[in-house]
Amino acid sequence: MDKHVLFMLNPWVEENNQGPFYCPDCGVVEGFFAYSPEVRNNIEIIFVEYERPRQQVIDYLGKENQGCPVLVLDAGAMLVQGAKKSLTTGRAFIDDPGMICDYLGKVFNGVRPHP
């Protein structure tokens, strides 16, 4: 893996025909991209379905880490405070939307959330 990989949820409709819904945390990250659209070109973004299991996320982070949004850090990336490590795959990741935005803003000179 030579790029950071960001997993985001597609909007969905629930079985009882409720919705459509979107993930509010994914919406925060989408808001970051509205301010810094050039960052999209520097990472791989994979949209996954709401229903679990989310196999693509499992392949990167194991069954225990299927939440979205989640930024899987490139193997050569510097670890930041708050990053986690998958016990299954050993890959580092960030699963907090504010931290994802702050990290991407720092690394790719985009906007950053106000402290």
The 8 nearest C-alpha neighbors of each residue, nearest first, counted from 0:
[[1, 2, 73, 74, 3, 4, 72, 75],
 [0, 2, 73, 3, 74, 75, 4, 72],
 [3, 1, 73, 42, 0, 4, 43, 41],
 [2, 4, 73, 72, 42, 71, 43, 5],
 [5, 3, 43, 71, 70, 44, 42, 2],
 [6, 4, 70, 44, 69, 45, 43, 71],
 [7, 5, 45, 69, 68, 46, 44, 67],
 [6, 8, 46, 68, 67, 25, 47, 45],
 [9, 7, 47, 46, 48, 49, 10, 67],
 [8, 10, 48, 46, 47, 11, 49, 7],
 [11, 9, 21, 20, 8, 19, 22, 12],
 [12, 10, 19, 20, 9, 13, 49, 21],
 [13, 11, 19, 18, 17, 16, 20, 14],
 [12, 14, 17, 16, 15, 18, 11, 19],
 [13, 15, 16, 12, 17, 18, 11, 50],
 [14, 16, 17, 13, 12, 18, 19, 11],
 [17, 15, 13, 14, 12, 18, 19, 11],
 [18, 16, 13, 15, 12, 19, 14, 20],
 [19, 17, 12, 20, 13, 16, 11, 21],
 [18, 20, 12, 11, 17, 10, 21, 13],
 [21, 19, 18, 11, 10, 12, 22, 17],
 [22, 20, 10, 23, 11, 19, 9, 26],
 [21, 23, 25, 24, 26, 8, 20, 10],
 [24, 22, 26, 25, 21, 27, 28, 20],
 [25, 23, 27, 26, 22, 96, 68, 28],
 [26, 24, 28, 22, 27, 68, 23, 7],
 [25, 27, 23, 29, 24, 28, 30, 22],
 [28, 26, 30, 24, 25, 29, 96, 23],
 [27, 29, 31, 25, 30, 26, 96, 100],
 [30, 28, 26, 32, 31, 27, 25, 33],
 [31, 29, 33, 27, 28, 32, 26, 34],
 [30, 32, 28, 34, 29, 33, 35, 100],
 [31, 33, 36, 35, 29, 34, 30, 28],
 [32, 34, 30, 31, 36, 35, 29, 28],
 [35, 33, 32, 31, 36, 110, 30, 109],
 [36, 34, 32, 109, 37, 33, 38, 31],
 [37, 35, 32, 38, 33, 39, 34, 31],
 [38, 36, 39, 35, 40, 41, 32, 109],
 [37, 39, 40, 41, 36, 35, 107, 42],
 [40, 38, 37, 41, 42, 36, 32, 43],
 [41, 39, 38, 37, 42, 43, 36, 44],
 [42, 40, 38, 39, 43, 2, 37, 107],
 [43, 41, 3, 2, 39, 40, 4, 44],
 [42, 44, 4, 5, 3, 2, 45, 41],
 [45, 43, 5, 4, 6, 42, 46, 7],
 [44, 46, 6, 5, 7, 47, 43, 4],
 [45, 47, 7, 8, 6, 9, 44, 48],
 [48, 46, 8, 9, 7, 45, 49, 6],
 [47, 49, 9, 50, 8, 46, 53, 11],
 [48, 50, 8, 51, 11, 47, 9, 10],
 [51, 49, 48, 52, 53, 47, 11, 13],
 [52, 50, 53, 49, 48, 65, 54, 66],
 [51, 53, 54, 50, 65, 57, 62, 56],
 [54, 52, 51, 56, 55, 57, 65, 47],
 [53, 55, 57, 56, 52, 58, 51, 62],
 [54, 56, 58, 57, 53, 59, 47, 45],
 [57, 55, 59, 58, 54, 53, 65, 60],
 [56, 58, 61, 54, 62, 60, 59, 55],
 [57, 59, 55, 56, 60, 61, 54, 62],
 [60, 58, 56, 57, 61, 88, 55, 90],
 [61, 59, 57, 85, 88, 64, 58, 56],
 [60, 62, 57, 87, 63, 64, 58, 59],
 [61, 63, 57, 64, 65, 60, 52, 56],
 [62, 64, 61, 65, 60, 57, 87, 85],
 [65, 63, 62, 66, 60, 61, 57, 85],
 [66, 64, 56, 63, 57, 53, 62, 67],
 [67, 65, 64, 68, 69, 94, 56, 63],
 [68, 66, 69, 7, 6, 8, 65, 94],
 [67, 69, 7, 25, 6, 94, 66, 24],
 [68, 70, 94, 67, 6, 5, 93, 71],
 [69, 71, 5, 93, 92, 4, 72, 94],
 [72, 70, 92, 4, 3, 91, 5, 69],
 [73, 71, 3, 92, 91, 70, 76, 74],
 [72, 74, 3, 76, 2, 75, 1, 0],
 [73, 75, 76, 72, 0, 1, 90, 91],
 [76, 74, 73, 77, 1, 72, 78, 0],
 [77, 75, 73, 74, 72, 78, 3, 91],
 [76, 78, 79, 75, 72, 74, 73, 91],
 [79, 77, 76, 82, 80, 91, 72, 81],
 [80, 78, 82, 81, 77, 102, 93, 76],
 [79, 81, 82, 78, 83, 98, 93, 77],
 [80, 82, 79, 83, 93, 98, 78, 95],
 [83, 81, 93, 92, 80, 79, 91, 78],
 [84, 82, 92, 91, 93, 81, 85, 94],
 [83, 85, 91, 90, 89, 92, 86, 82],
 [84, 86, 89, 87, 90, 88, 60, 91],
 [85, 87, 89, 88, 84, 61, 60, 90],
 [86, 88, 85, 61, 89, 60, 62, 90],
 [89, 87, 90, 85, 60, 86, 61, 59],
 [88, 90, 85, 86, 84, 87, 91, 60],
 [91, 89, 85, 88, 84, 92, 60, 71],
 [92, 90, 84, 83, 72, 71, 85, 82],
 [91, 93, 71, 83, 72, 70, 82, 84],
 [92, 94, 82, 70, 69, 95, 99, 83],
 [93, 95, 69, 68, 96, 70, 92, 67],
 [94, 96, 98, 97, 93, 99, 69, 68],
 [97, 95, 99, 98, 24, 28, 100, 94],
 [98, 96, 100, 99, 95, 101, 112, 27],
 [97, 99, 101, 95, 100, 96, 102, 93],
 [98, 100, 96, 102, 97, 101, 95, 103],
 [101, 99, 97, 103, 98, 102, 104, 28],
 [100, 102, 98, 104, 111, 99, 103, 112],
 [101, 103, 99, 105, 104, 100, 98, 106],
 [104, 102, 106, 100, 105, 101, 107, 99],
 [103, 105, 109, 111, 101, 110, 108, 102],
 [106, 104, 102, 108, 103, 107, 101, 109],
 [105, 107, 103, 104, 108, 102, 109, 101],
 [106, 108, 104, 109, 105, 103, 38, 41],
 [109, 107, 104, 105, 106, 110, 103, 38],
 [110, 108, 104, 35, 107, 111, 105, 103],
 [109, 111, 104, 35, 34, 108, 112, 31],
 [112, 110, 104, 101, 113, 109, 100, 105],
 [111, 113, 101, 114, 110, 100, 97, 104],
 [112, 114, 111, 101, 110, 97, 100, 104],
 [113, 112, 111, 101, 97, 98, 100, 110]]
